[in-house]
Amino acid sequence: MARGLAILDCLLHAARPLTLVEVAEATQLPSSTAHRQLLLLEQLGRTYRDATGRHCAGAPTLAPLPLDHPLNLLRRDATDVLRQLQSQFSATAVLTVFLGSQRLVVEAITGRHAIAPYIGTQVHAPLHCSVSGKLLLSTLAPEAREQLLGAAPYAARTAATITSRKALFTQLDRIAREGLAVNLEENVEGISAQGVSVSTATGHAIGALTLTGPSAMFSEAQRALMAPVLTRHANLLGASLSAHAVARLLAA
C-alpha cells in the first residue's frame, strides 16, 4: 500500500506525465516494483497512460471527493467570502479546516502581491507559530496541546517565534477566549497573518479564516480593521448549512 501511495503522490506532484523510469527514480522503487504498482493502479482507474505511454494521475486521484461532499459545499460557500476579504485588505484570504491535528486548506484567494503562502492543500507550518495552528491549539486542553507540541522550548523559526511554554499557553488561552490569533513574522521573516476561528452556531470549531501576506499589510491599525471583518465573515460561514455538514463529518 505504501508503495502505491508513494507513486500516487509522485504523479500528483509532477508537473507533467512521467515515464516508468522517472516514477521509479522519484519514488526510489525498483523499476519492476514500480511497473507492477502502476499496472494495478491503472486497473483500478487511479492512473492512466497518455498517447506516449507516460503515466498520469487519473480522475479519482485528482478529484476524489464528490461534488456534494461537505468540504466541496463549504468551499463554494466560502469563495465569495474570501474574495471580499482579499479585495478589501489585499492580503491572501484562506479558509482552513481542522481534521484532527491536521489542517486542510479548503480554499485560498491569493492577495495582490507576488507571495503565494499556500500552494499545497495541507498546512505544514508549525502549530506554535502559525495562525491556523494557534487557533487549533486553542481549542484543546493543555494535555492535548503538549502532546502535539512536544517539550519546550519550541523550535525557533525566526527571532519572533514564541518558544516558551508559559508564553505560548498564555497566548493560547487568550485566543480561546477571543477567537482571534496573530502571527507577526513568527514563522517566516517578512510574512504576517491574522485569523479567527470558524465555529458553528453550537460552538464547534471546524477551522480558521485567515488573512496573510507581507508584514507591511499588518500594522496594528490595519489589524484592528481586519479583526471585526474577519469575525463577521467567520460567523456567516459558521452559520451556513455547509459548515454544519462539515461539523457532522468531523463528528464535532
C-alpha positions as CSV (number, residue, x, y, z in Angstrom):
1,M,0.0,0.0,0.0
2,A,2.8,2.4,0.9
3,R,4.4,1.9,-2.5
4,G,1.2,2.6,-4.3
5,L,0.6,5.7,-2.3
6,A,4.1,6.9,-2.9
7,I,3.5,6.5,-6.7
8,L,0.2,8.4,-6.5
9,D,1.9,11.2,-4.6
10,C,4.6,11.3,-7.2
11,L,2.2,11.7,-10.0
12,L,0.1,14.2,-8.2
13,H,3.1,16.5,-7.6
14,A,4.5,16.0,-11.1
15,A,4.1,19.0,-13.5
16,R,3.8,16.6,-16.4
17,P,3.2,12.9,-17.3
18,L,6.1,10.6,-16.2
19,T,7.8,7.6,-17.7
20,L,8.2,4.4,-15.7
21,V,11.9,5.2,-15.2
22,E,11.0,8.7,-13.9
23,V,8.4,7.2,-11.5
24,A,10.9,4.6,-10.2
25,E,13.6,7.3,-9.7
26,A,11.3,9.7,-7.9
27,T,9.9,7.0,-5.5
28,Q,13.2,5.1,-5.2
29,L,11.5,1.9,-6.1
30,P,12.9,-0.8,-8.4
31,S,11.6,-0.5,-11.9
32,S,9.9,-3.9,-11.7
33,T,8.1,-2.9,-8.5
34,A,7.0,0.5,-9.9
35,H,5.8,-1.3,-13.0
36,R,3.6,-3.7,-11.1
37,Q,2.2,-1.0,-8.9
38,L,1.4,1.2,-11.9
39,L,-0.4,-1.7,-13.6
40,L,-2.5,-2.2,-10.5
41,L,-3.3,1.5,-10.1
42,E,-4.2,1.7,-13.8
43,Q,-6.6,-1.3,-13.4
44,L,-8.2,0.5,-10.5
45,G,-8.6,3.6,-12.5
46,R,-6.3,5.6,-10.3
47,T,-3.8,6.3,-13.1
48,Y,-3.8,6.2,-16.9
49,R,-1.3,6.4,-19.7
50,D,-1.3,9.1,-22.3
51,A,-0.7,8.6,-26.0
52,T,3.1,8.3,-25.5
53,G,2.7,5.7,-22.8
54,R,3.6,8.0,-19.9
55,H,1.8,7.8,-16.6
56,C,-0.7,10.3,-15.2
57,A,-2.9,10.6,-12.2
58,G,-6.5,9.6,-13.0
59,A,-9.7,11.4,-12.3
60,P,-10.4,9.6,-8.9
61,T,-6.9,10.5,-7.8
62,L,-7.1,14.1,-8.9
63,A,-10.6,14.8,-7.6
64,P,-11.6,12.0,-5.1
65,L,-14.4,14.0,-3.4
66,P,-17.9,14.1,-4.9
67,L,-19.3,17.5,-5.7
68,D,-21.8,17.3,-2.9
69,H,-19.2,16.4,-0.3
70,P,-19.4,18.7,2.8
71,L,-15.9,20.1,2.1
72,N,-16.8,21.0,-1.5
73,L,-20.0,22.6,-0.3
74,L,-18.1,24.7,2.2
75,R,-15.5,25.6,-0.5
76,R,-18.3,27.0,-2.7
77,D,-19.9,28.9,0.2
78,A,-16.5,30.3,1.2
79,T,-15.4,31.6,-2.2
80,D,-17.3,34.9,-2.2
81,V,-16.3,35.5,1.4
82,L,-12.6,35.0,0.6
83,R,-12.8,37.2,-2.4
84,Q,-14.4,40.0,-0.4
85,L,-11.7,39.8,2.2
86,Q,-8.9,39.7,-0.4
87,S,-10.4,42.7,-2.2
88,Q,-10.8,44.7,1.0
89,F,-7.4,44.1,2.5
90,S,-5.3,43.0,-0.4
91,A,-3.8,40.0,1.6
92,T,-4.3,36.4,0.8
93,A,-7.5,35.0,2.2
94,V,-7.6,31.4,3.4
95,L,-10.1,29.0,4.8
96,T,-8.7,26.1,6.7
97,V,-10.5,23.1,8.2
98,F,-9.2,21.2,11.2
99,L,-9.0,17.4,10.6
100,G,-7.9,16.2,14.0
101,S,-4.4,17.7,14.3
102,Q,-4.1,18.2,10.5
103,R,-5.0,21.5,8.8
104,L,-6.6,21.3,5.3
105,V,-6.7,24.4,3.1
106,V,-10.2,24.3,1.6
107,E,-9.8,27.5,-0.5
108,A,-7.3,30.4,-0.8
109,I,-7.6,33.6,-2.8
110,T,-4.1,35.0,-3.4
111,G,-3.5,38.6,-2.5
112,R,-2.3,41.5,-4.6
113,H,1.4,40.6,-4.1
114,A,3.9,38.2,-5.5
115,I,3.8,36.0,-2.5
116,A,1.7,32.8,-2.6
117,P,1.8,31.4,1.0
118,Y,-0.5,28.4,0.2
119,I,0.2,26.1,-2.7
120,G,-0.5,22.6,-1.1
121,T,-3.7,21.7,0.5
122,Q,-2.2,20.7,3.8
123,V,-0.7,23.3,6.1
124,H,2.7,22.2,7.3
125,A,3.7,25.4,9.2
126,P,4.4,24.5,12.9
127,L,1.4,24.8,15.1
128,H,3.1,27.1,17.6
129,C,4.0,29.8,15.1
130,S,1.1,29.9,12.6
131,V,-2.4,31.4,12.9
132,S,-4.2,28.3,12.0
133,G,-2.0,26.2,14.3
134,K,-2.6,28.5,17.2
135,L,-6.4,28.5,16.6
136,L,-6.4,24.7,16.5
137,L,-4.3,24.5,19.7
138,S,-6.6,27.0,21.5
139,T,-9.5,24.5,21.2
140,L,-7.5,21.8,23.1
141,A,-6.9,21.1,26.7
142,P,-3.3,21.7,28.0
143,E,-2.5,18.0,28.0
144,A,-3.6,17.6,24.3
145,R,-1.6,20.8,23.4
146,E,1.5,19.3,25.0
147,Q,1.1,16.0,23.2
148,L,1.1,17.8,19.8
149,L,3.8,20.4,20.6
150,G,6.3,18.2,22.4
151,A,8.6,19.5,25.1
152,A,9.5,23.2,25.3
153,P,11.5,25.2,24.2
154,Y,9.8,25.1,20.9
155,A,11.7,25.4,17.6
156,A,12.5,29.0,16.7
157,R,11.7,29.7,13.1
158,T,12.6,33.4,13.4
159,A,13.6,35.8,16.1
160,A,9.9,36.5,16.8
161,T,8.9,32.8,17.3
162,I,7.4,32.1,20.8
163,T,9.5,29.2,22.2
164,S,8.4,29.4,25.9
165,R,5.6,27.1,27.1
166,K,4.3,29.6,29.5
167,A,4.2,32.5,27.0
168,L,2.6,30.3,24.3
169,F,0.0,28.8,26.6
170,T,-0.9,32.2,27.9
171,Q,-1.4,33.4,24.4
172,L,-3.5,30.3,23.5
173,D,-5.7,30.8,26.5
174,R,-6.4,34.4,25.3
175,I,-7.1,33.1,21.8
176,A,-9.5,30.6,23.2
177,R,-11.4,33.5,24.9
178,E,-11.3,36.0,22.0
179,G,-11.2,33.6,18.9
180,L,-8.5,35.8,17.3
181,A,-4.9,34.9,16.6
182,V,-1.9,36.7,15.0
183,N,1.4,35.6,13.6
184,L,3.8,38.6,13.3
185,E,6.8,37.2,11.4
186,E,6.9,34.1,13.8
187,N,7.1,31.6,11.0
188,V,8.7,33.4,8.1
189,E,10.5,36.8,8.2
190,G,8.6,39.4,6.4
191,I,5.3,37.4,6.4
192,S,2.5,38.0,9.0
193,A,-1.1,36.8,9.4
194,Q,-4.3,37.3,11.4
195,G,-7.2,35.0,11.7
196,V,-10.3,33.9,13.6
197,S,-11.9,30.6,14.4
198,V,-14.8,29.4,12.3
199,S,-17.4,27.8,14.6
200,T,-20.9,26.5,14.1
201,A,-23.8,28.0,16.0
202,T,-23.5,25.2,18.5
203,G,-19.9,26.2,19.3
204,H,-18.0,23.5,17.4
205,A,-14.8,25.0,15.9
206,I,-14.2,23.5,12.5
207,G,-11.4,25.7,11.2
208,A,-9.9,29.1,10.7
209,L,-10.4,32.1,8.4
210,T,-7.1,33.8,7.8
211,L,-5.5,36.8,6.1
212,T,-1.8,36.5,5.4
213,G,0.8,38.4,3.4
214,P,3.8,40.8,3.6
215,S,4.1,42.3,7.1
216,A,3.6,45.8,5.9
217,M,-0.1,44.9,5.5
218,F,-0.4,44.0,9.1
219,S,0.3,47.2,11.1
220,E,-1.5,47.5,14.4
221,A,-4.1,49.9,12.9
222,Q,-4.7,47.6,9.9
223,R,-5.1,44.5,12.2
224,A,-7.7,46.5,14.2
225,L,-9.7,47.0,11.0
226,M,-9.3,43.4,9.9
227,A,-10.5,41.8,13.2
228,P,-14.2,42.7,13.2
229,V,-14.5,42.0,9.4
230,L,-12.9,38.5,9.8
231,T,-15.1,37.8,12.8
232,R,-18.3,38.8,10.9
233,H,-17.4,36.7,7.9
234,A,-16.4,33.7,10.1
235,N,-19.8,33.9,11.8
236,L,-21.6,33.9,8.5
237,L,-19.6,30.8,7.4
238,G,-20.2,29.1,10.7
239,A,-23.9,29.6,10.3
240,S,-24.0,28.0,6.9
241,L,-25.5,24.6,6.2
242,S,-22.2,23.5,4.7
243,A,-20.3,24.3,7.9
244,H,-22.8,22.2,9.9
245,A,-22.3,19.4,7.4
246,V,-18.5,19.6,7.9
247,A,-19.1,19.5,11.6
248,R,-21.0,16.3,11.3
249,L,-18.3,14.9,9.0
250,L,-15.7,15.7,11.7
251,A,-18.1,14.4,14.5
252,A,-17.6,17.8,16.1
